[in-house]
Amino acid sequence: MIFKNKQVVVTGGTGALGTAVVGRLLDQGATVHIPAFNEDEVARFAHNEHERVVMVSHVDLTDEALVQRFYEAVGEVWASIHIAGGFDMSSIAETSAAAFDKQMAMNAKSCFLCSREAVKAMRGLEVGGRIVNVAARPGVEPRQGAGMVAYTASKAAVAAITQAMSEELAPEGIWVNAVAPSILDTPANRASMPDADFDAWPKPDEVAATIVHLASPDNGAARGAVVPVYGKV
């Protein structure tokens, strides 16, 4: 129960990876705060009725005022895990400026805003804290991002934000890390790539284990990492 009496934020907490992360956190005693946006995912969420899940609806993580209000309501935060984001696959010639801006907002801007407000909340504890972002393999290996330039750029920004924040916040004991998944084994990804080798893909619960460790008090030293969670791909 290493998260007992600890307040943890999980953005994207109702998605496939988020559900796995939330489940592990609840098993270890955390109270989990989820800023929800996708009502369909909320309706299907496995932990809806759990007494230590606090769901807040209609939080657009690209809206500065809404993000500020959400974190202020949570209060003192031990860990903030940023899974929420978006994906777009289109060739450079077919990618509009609006589509590029949307990817940067959903992935990089949301990461920045949530991290900033989390830092403010962690400073109230005076014992440090943990931030874990979710980048992606193309974000750290851009040649993997052919055909998805906007997404790749936005996830590269997440990796850069992570490493820059890590250096800035280390003296305060706030460790900042990220994971960089390849293709997660989710129902949506299986449906979009039915001929792929699903066994090679990392499973949400496997990636969740890495995320929860990085967010835990047991992580006493790791910071500034963008951890590859590629499975066999």
N, C-alpha and C positions, 0 to 999 in steps of 0.2 A: 504493500500500500504506500509506495513512495510518493504518490501524488495526493495523499490524504490532506484535506484542508487547503488544497491548492486550486486556484482559479486558472483555468486554461481556456483560451480562445482557439477555436478551430474554424477558419473560413472554409467554405466548400465542404462543411462537415456532413452534409446529407448525400454527397456523391459516393461513388464506389470506394475510392481511396479514403475519403473522409469518414465514411461509416466504419471502416476497419480501424482507423486511428482513434475515433471516438470510443469504439468498443474496448480497445486496449487501455485507454485512459480511464474509463469508468471502472474497469477491472482493477486498476491500481489506485483507485480512491479519489480521482479528480472530480471537480465540478466543472462541467464543460459548457461554455457559452458559444452558441452558433448563430452568426448573422445569416439569416436565410433569405434567399431570393427566388429560387425555383420552387414554386408551390407543389409541382408534381413530385419532385424529389422529397419534399417535406412529408407529403402524404404517405410515401412508401418507406420512410426512414425507420430503421429497425429499432431505434432507441427513443422513439417519440415519448413514451410514457415513463422513462426513467426519471427518478426523483432528482438526480444530479445533472440533468440536461436542461439548460436554459435556452430556449429557442426564441429568437427575436426576428420577426418577419419584416419584409420590405426594406432590407438594408442593401442599398446599392453601394458596393465597395469602391466605386469610382467617384462617389459623391463625398467630398471632403467633410461637409457638415454632418452627414449621416454617420460617417465613420467616427468622427469625433464624439458624437452623441452616444454611439454604441459603446465605445471604450470607457467613456465617463460613467456610464451606467454599470458597467462591470466592476469598476473600482480597481483594487490592487490586483495585478495580473502576474502570475509566476511565468507562464509560457504563452506564446502566441504562435500558432501554426497556420501557415498561409497556403492553402491548397486551391482555393477558388481561382478560376482563370478561364480562358477560352482558347479555342483552336480554330485555325483557318488554313486550309490547304488550297493554294492556287498559285499558278505560275506568276512570275514577276510582271509579265505583260498584262495579266488579268487581275492584278491586285490594285484596287483603287486606293487613293489617299485615305478615304473614309475607312476602308477595311484595315489599312495599316494603323491608323489612329485607334481604331477599336481594339486591335490586338495589344497595342501599347497600353491602352487604358485598362483593359481587363486583366492583363498580366503584370506589367511593370508598375503602373500607377497604383493599382490596388495593393500591390506588395509594399510600395513606398508608404502609402497612407496608413495601412494597418501597422507596419513596422514603427512608424513615427509615433502613432498613438500608443502602441504597446510600450515603447520605451518610456513615455511619460508615465504610464500606469505602473511600470516596474520600479520606477524611481521611488514610489511611495513605500515599497517594501524595504528598501535600503539593504537588500541582501542579494541583489543581482536578479537574473532571470534568464530565460531562454527564448530565442526566436528561431523558428525553422521555416524556411521558404521552400517552395517547390519550383525548381527550374525544369530543364528537360535536356535530354541528350543533345539535340541540335543546338541548344543554347551554349553548350560547352564544346561541342564539336560541329561548328557551323557548316562544314561540308555535308553533314547529315541532313541539312535543312533545305536541300534543293527542292523546289516546288512548294515551299512554305516560308518564304522570306520574312513575311511580317511576323509570323509566329516565332521564327528563329530569333529575330532581332529582339522581340519582347522578352523571350526567355533568357537571352544573353544579358539583357538589362537586369533581370532578376538575379542572375549570378553575380554581376558586378555590384549591384546594391548590397548583396549579402556580404561580399568580401570587404567593401568599403566600410559598411557599418560595423563589421567585426573589429576592425582596427580602431575605429572611433570609440566603441563601447567597452572594449576589453578592460580598461581600468576600473570600470564600474561593476565588473563581474557579470555583465550581460553577454552571454555567448550567442553568436549568430552563425548559423549554418544553413545549408540547403541540401536537398537531395535532387538528383537529376535522373528521373526515370527514362527508360526507353519506352517501348509500347507496353502499357499495362494490360494484363489479362482481365478485361472487363467485358460484360455482355455487349456493350456498344462497339468496342473495338473488334470483337469477334464477328459481329454482324457486318461491319464495314470491310473486314478482311477475311472472308470465310475460308480462303485457301491457305492461310498462314499456319505456321507451326505454333500452336497455342502453348505447347509445353515449354517453349523457349522463352516465353514472355514472363517477366516478373509478376508475381501475384500481389494484389493489393495488401494482403495481410503481411507479406514479407517486407514490402516497402514501409508499411505502417510500423513494423518493429524497429526499423532504423530511425524513422521520424521520432517515435516516442522515446527512444533512447537518447537522441540528441536533445530532446526537450526536457529530459529528466534531471533531477538533482544528481543522479549517478554519473552524468556527464560532467566531470569535474575539470576538464581541460580542453576538450575539442572545440575549436572555434575557427571560423573562416574557411570551412571546408564546403565544397560542393561535391557531395558524395555520389559517385556513380551507382545507380541501382538498376543495372541492365539485365539481370538474369543471364540467360544463355544467348541473348541476341547479339 
